[in-house]
Every structure is written in structure tokens, then in C-alpha cells.
Amino acid sequence: MKAGVKWFFPLLFKGHIRDHMRTHAEDKEEKPFGCTQCGARFNQRSQLTVHMRVHTGERPYSCKICARSFSHSTALKLHLRMHTGEKPHACKLCGKAFAQLPHLKKHMLCVHNTDKPYYCEKCEAFFKVKNEYQEHVEMTHPDDIPDDLKGIAVPPGGEDSQSGSGSTANVHIVDARRRPSPPQQQTRSAQQQEAIPKTEDKSSMPMEKMRTLLALLLKKISTPGRLKKLGFGTRLIDDVLVESIQASGRVPMTAEDGGGGGPEEVLAGNIQILLEWTIPEEYMAYFKSEQKTTTEILEELAA
């Protein structure tokens, strides 16, 4: 495959070029989907469907954490970052991170005096659009892909599937405040080490989805006052979980314990500690007998 081609492969699918070219068109023939109420025109029916919600007030995408609703799935996705504390758009020059790309672009313009938010550290070159950045990397150093261009799985756009198992439908999760804490300890016990999931967890759940489900679960098992004290909604949910584990007298998993697995494995390990601590033993035994992974248990309980 020629350098740079794979970045634009989706445009080669049938109909994609046609739909893309419509974005440059201005006449009615190339934008066949029109709004009957305001006359706005669109090149795809799905765009018209979303636009009509401006007139109908429909908001089909609801946040399961705070019940706010949105007219577009992207708006919900950005909103969820308020709960998880995620800031995926980081400035490579100063390290400041943002929840939304437009905020990073504004930062680059105002602070670093450039309208090119994409930066190649290897070549010290700036790029205005991501496609240019991707093409540059593929052509100049394809064997050294920056972290911000490595493949990141995208969570499904629709509703999360819920388990049909009746065995866990009535699981009562113990309030984190009521579960007795073990004696204070400085090192993790052998039993805790055994509880931490290793690579056999075979989870491929995106971090964004894992954090959203964790936020849902914490909302279920903690009081608003406790969550506020932990900084829920104001900082990264990973840190909220770590402080919660420490406050219980338990020892959270760290990067050193992760065996080189990265932040995903550390987060999964701390979620496992939370589950072992808050789920009654008989239900945890059932999950283990079903060979449920940490993220599968999390998804089932947070649904």
C-alpha cells in the first residue's frame, strides 16, 4: 500500500466520495435533503434528521449519570467527560489538556501563536488538520507512530447491550461506606494481588467507556456528599477511584503493579479492587464461575 493511502481508505468505499463532494456543493441538486420549516439543506438524510431536532426539541440521547439529555450523540459524548474528567486533547508544547478539540485549538492560537494544533515531536513540525499530520507521519517515519495517532477503539454509538442473565438481575451492591475496612496496611496482601486482573482479562473495552461505566457505578454506591468530597466530576475518575480505595484502608494498584500494561490495566485493576470490596461474596463467586472479566462485571452492574 502506498504511503499515506491507508489514512484515507474510508473515502474509497462506494458512495463515500459522492457524499464527501456534496460538502463542497451549494446547489439544491447536490444537497437534496431540505428542511421544510427553515429551508436549510443537507447532503445526507442523517444530517437533516439531526437538524429537525432544532425545531421539534427532541433530545433522544440521555446521560445515565445526571439525566441531562441531548439532541446529538456527540454532545452526549462530550458531556460525559464532565463526569469522567477525561481530557484527551493535550498540548504537546506545555502539557495542558482539554476535554474538547476546539479548546485545544484556541489554546494553541492564544498561547503558542499558531493555528496548527497538531504537532509532530519527532520533526518539530505543526499541521493544521489531522489528515496532514497523519500523512506526514506515514510518509516520513511510518515505523515511529506517535501515541496520539495510534489506533484507539471507539465505543459503540448506540445503547450498551445489557445482559439477559437473570442470575444477577437483583445484585445488591454494598454501599462503599458500609463495607468494613481491613486493617491499615502499607503493602498489598497476597489475596489482593491475586484479585488484580492480569493479561488474561482479555478486555478490549475502550478507556472512555470503562471510565463512563465506572462513573455510573460510583454514582450508584456512593452518596452525593461523598462523591463531592472525592472530587467526582472535577478530576479524572481514575484518581477519584484511587482516593476512594485509599480511604477504605486498601491499597490501590499502581503503574508498577501493572506489569507494563499501561493505564488501562491499572484502571481495570483498581476497578477489580472496588468490585471485590463492594459486591457480596456470593455474587462475586457467581461472576467468577461464569468466567466474567472485570470489565464485563462492570458493564453488567452499571447498566
Order of alpha helices (4+ residues) and beta strands (2+ residues): alpha-beta-beta-alpha-beta-beta-alpha-beta-beta-alpha-beta-beta-alpha-alpha-alpha-alpha-alpha-alpha-alpha-alpha
